[in-house]
């Protein structure tokens, strides 16, 4: 276990020191004040220190906060685990919409469904801009994905992380969560990167097929009716269009985290597809490495696409982009409501030379792409 000290979640015997550091960090105290207004810090500290494991911390602190978010900022959260056996352990590979909530809501759903554990979470170190954030995510069962390395360093880091993931699922008997690609899909056209699968197959033993099967990958589709960060993503599209060399600042990620966390989401649905072990086993043993990972990536993407929950906003966005009004699955009132929503989101974009036509098109694409991918994936299934 010592081999993974640089990236693993914290162990139970480390938590009291972690609590001390967090409670002395101004940034974390600001978060506590927002979550527990008027509650004395001594009471919060007592409750924190009573949690002897990360799972206890998640049950006592994170789960109530997340359930409160669902109650206040959505019309409901549901998950369909019918394709898997939650007494077993999986690596959930999902599309990525929200920096914090994708994995957090998965853990909440596992607890609500009676699972005896949650998920360990792969999180990029580019998001850990303050020491207290690094402490908090590792307390919350996250392992660190190292970014911004040289090619050689990336290979070594990927192998190291893969070895940890194999250890976590097979020795620690933990579930894992990792996004299907590096970073969020800004246009909501969710495609699995083969490089993520190649990384997973760097650890473990046996052939690349056996190493991937050892991870017990379960495709997971996350559908938010509304994305609170849609206008921030559209803003980033315009910034990159106007300046090809544009790079996000660390502060931008904090704004995205806060906006995603505290913004309205509408209805939320998580859909688990069956574990892909049987599919991977069916692939030819002599398949070329590149073809193997490309095929598995395409399969995972298709499983995610065919599992979207399609909301009226997705159908409206698709028709508005196509310049037609079909009334297929929506009403005039829903069109009007969505138009007001888009205008309100665009008004939040703080650019001097704001291209409202371009921003509107970007937002419409974000809401239409899940429907387009859903139709394509389900058409493929019928062939």
Secondary structure, 3 states (H helix, E strand, C coil): CHHHCCCCCCCHHHHHHHHHHHHCCHHHHHHHHHHCCCCCHHHHHHHHHCCCCHHHHHHHHHHHHHHHHHHHHEEEEEEECCCCCCCCCCEEEECCCCCCHHHHHHHHHHHHCCCCCCEEEEEEHHHCCCHHHHHHHHHCCEEEECCCCCHHHHHHHHHHHHHHHHHHHHCCCCEEEEECCCCCCCCCCCCCCHHHHHHHCCCCCCCHHHHHHCCCEEEEEEEECCCCCHHHHHHHHHHHHHCCCCCCCHHHHHHHHHHHHHCCCEEEEEEEEEECHHHHHHCCCCCCHHHHHHHHHHHHHHHHHCCCCCCHHHHHHHHHHHCCCCCCCCCHHHHHHHHHHHHHHHHCCCCCCCCHHHHHHHHHHHHHHHHHHHHHHHHHHHC
